[in-house]
Amino acid sequence: MGNDFSINSRVESKIHRIMSETIIHDIKDPRLRDISINEVKLSNDLGHAKVYCSSLNSSVASSTELINLISKASGIFKKNIGKRISLKKIPQLNFIFDEHEQYANQLTNLIDSAIENDSKK
């Protein structure tokens, strides 16, 4: 059972690296140039992959726009994954907008305002 975890984590990291390299080298759409692949989580059967991504660029208006743009490029991701990893079946890529960075910024702002309010007292 422990070996399954190591296989999954190794395949996750390879897929993460391949997708990041694909964005840098193969994607032609300038709106996708500043997308960051934050994490890849595979199902136990390696049939589905949740791909957590965020945008470093303010030109992408919303999370749904980002997901729609990157979903259109899923074919090139799957093609490159298939070339570089020998799997029986290439996992289905499900893209999810990662809000961790925005949440962390909100917490930082709240902490900063609390410190500022305390210093005024």
Order of alpha helices (4+ residues) and beta strands (2+ residues): alpha-beta-beta-alpha-alpha-beta-alpha
